[in-house]
């Protein structure tokens, strides 16, 4: 029997930030496969760079997307979406000034 809308019978669900066990295992398998292969991968990329610079850049971007988090933009707003007004902090002068 299917769950009723709004009820998945698992209200707590997986905790936020926890890693899917299968994903964790797959990442470990790939880490094991790549371990010690750094120089071979570097050599292979260098050969691609020499013969096809465009393909090299495409590969480089694809590889980097796996290891470098994507940059996101966060906008700070005030209450009700109003532009945020910066706070000016004025420090008193030191007594000997």
N, C-alpha and C positions, 0 to 999 in steps of 0.2 A: 504494500500500500504506500503510495506517495505521501510525502510530508505535506501538511497543509501550508498554504502561503504564510510566510513569516515564522514558521516553526521548523527548524531543521533537526530537532531532537538532540542537538549538541550546542546548547546556548553558550557555553564557555569557549568552544572551539579551540583551535591551536593558539597558544599564547603568541601575542604580537612579537615579531622579531625572531621567533624560533625557526629553525631550518627544517625543511622537509627532509626526512631521513634518506629517501631515494636520491634526492639532489645531492645531499652530503656524500653519499657513497659514490655517485658518478664523478663528482669533483675529485674525490680521493683517487679513483681509478686513473683519471686523466693526469693528476699530479704525479702518480707513480710512473705512468707511461713517459711523461716528459722529463722526469728526474734524470739528470746526467746527459740530457740531449741538447743542452743549451747551445753548445758550439755547432752542432749539426744544424740546428734550426737557424742560427745566425748565418752559417755558410749558405744554406738554401735560400734564405732571404736575400743575401748578397748577390747570388746568381740571378735571382728574379730581378733585382734592382738593375743589374748590368744589362739584362736582355729586354726587360719590359718595365720601365720606370712607373708607368701608370698602374700596372698590375701590382707592383711593389707597394705603391702608396695605398692602394685599395686593401691589400693584405695587412699592411701596417695599421691602418685604421680599424679593420675588423679585429685584429688581435688586441689592440689597445682598448677597444670597447669592452673586452672581457675583464680587463684588469683595472681600468681607470674609471671611477664613477662618473656618470654623466652630470654635467653642471646644470643645476636648476636655478631658477631665479625666484627669490622671495621678495615680496613687496610688503613693507611695513605700513599699516594704515592705523589711524586713530579709531575712535568709537564710530560706529555706523558707517565705516568705510571712508571716513574723511581723511584727507592727507595728514600724515603724521607730522606734528610740530616738534622740532628738536628742542631739547631742554638745554638752556644755557646755565652752566654752573659757574658762579663767581666766587672765587676763593678770597678771603680777606688777606690784606697785606700782612706780612710778618711784622712783629713789633719793632724790629731793628731796621726796618726800611723806611 
